[in-house]
Amino acid sequence: MWPEVVASYQDPNKYKPVQKLASEHRDVCTADELTEMVQRQLEDHKVRQSDATELWQLEKQIQPALQLVRTRKTQLMLGAVKALQEKKNQLSKEKQVLEREWFLVCVGNLCISLVIWPQLLAARLNESNVDG
């Protein structure tokens, strides 16, 4: 499974979602650029042969871009949560309206029943008195 995941990120044609970034994020690398940068660094430094200092420096170079990615992901997640909360509130209001309408229909039907049933009963009694 993992080799497939790694291979999918190495295929430059597979992931090409390029979006215009807000002005505060224009200096951020795209995912492809970040991947290429990491690959170049790994190839240049031969990570397996690097010492701890070189790896630490590589981590320091990657960290700002990674932090921006995490920040953007958090913003998107918070936006999604907010949208879902708004949708929940909207659906809750619609439910209340529908419940009120249903209640009014039921009360209306009850009122009609209270008016019609005595009339029907009286009519039946009159019919039976006339017939009897």
N, C-alpha and C positions, 0 to 999 in steps of 0.2 A: 504494500500500500504506500509506504513512504517514498519509495523510488518514483512512483507515479506522480505523487504530489510534487516532489522536487522537479521532476521532468516537466510538469505542467507550468511551473514558474520559469523554467529555463527557455521555454518556447516563446520567443518575443512576439509572435503573431497571435498567440492565444489570448493574451490579455492586453487590449489596447483601449481601455476606457479613458479617454483624455477629456478632462473637463476644465473649463476656465476657473481658475482659482481666484478667490477674493484677494484684494491687493495686499492684505497682511500675510498671505501665504504664497505670494508669487516667487519668493526665493526658495521655496520648498522643492525638493526633487520629486519628479514623478516616480511611480512605483518601478517603472522600467529603468529609469536613471539610477535609482537607489540600488536596484538589483545588480545593474552593471557595475556600479561603484564597488559594491561588496565583492562581486566576483573578481574585479580587477585587483582589489586589495588582497583577496585570498590567494589569487594566482601570483601576484607580485611578491607577497611575503611568504608564500609557501607555509601556510599556517601550521602545518605539522612540524616544521622546522623552526618556527618562531619561538622566541622566548616570551616570558610573561610581560615584559615591558612593551614589546611590539604589539602584543595582543591587547594590552590595556590601551595603547594609543589608538589602535583600530577601533576599539569599542567607543572611545571618546569621540572619534570622528563620526561614527554612526549614530550615537546617542541623540544629538539634536534633531535629526530627521525622524528618528523613531518617536521622540517625544511629540513632535508635531503631528505625526500619524495618530498617536494615541489621543491627543487633544481633539483632533478632528473627529475621530471615532466616537469619543465621549459626547461631543456636540451633536453628532447625528443621532446617537442613542437617546439623548435627552430630548431632542426634537421629536423623535418617534414616540417616546413616552408621553410627551405633552399632547401630541396629536391624538393618541389613543385616549387620553383623559378627556380631551374635548369631545371626541366621538362618544365616549361613555356618557358624558353629561348631556349631549344632544339626544342620545337614545333614551336616557332616563326621562327627559322632558317630554319626548314623543310618547313614551309609555304612559306618563301621567295624563296627557291629553286623551289618549285612546281609552284609558280607564275611566276618565270622566264621561267621555262620550258613551261608552258602554253602559255606565251607570244610568245616564239619562235615558238611554234606550230602554233599559230594564224598568226604570221607574215609569216611563211612558207606557210601556206594555202593561205594567201592573195597574196603572190608572185606567187604561182602556178596559182591562179585565174587570176592574171594580165597577165601572159604569155599564159595561155590556152584559155581564153575568146577571145582575139583578133584572135588567130589562128582558133578557132571554128567559130567565126563570119566571118572571111575571107573565110573559107571553105564553109560556107553556102552561102555567096555571090557568090562565084565561082560556086557552084551548081546551084543557081538560074539563073545565067548568062548563063550557059551551057544549062539549061532546057528551058530558055526563049528566 
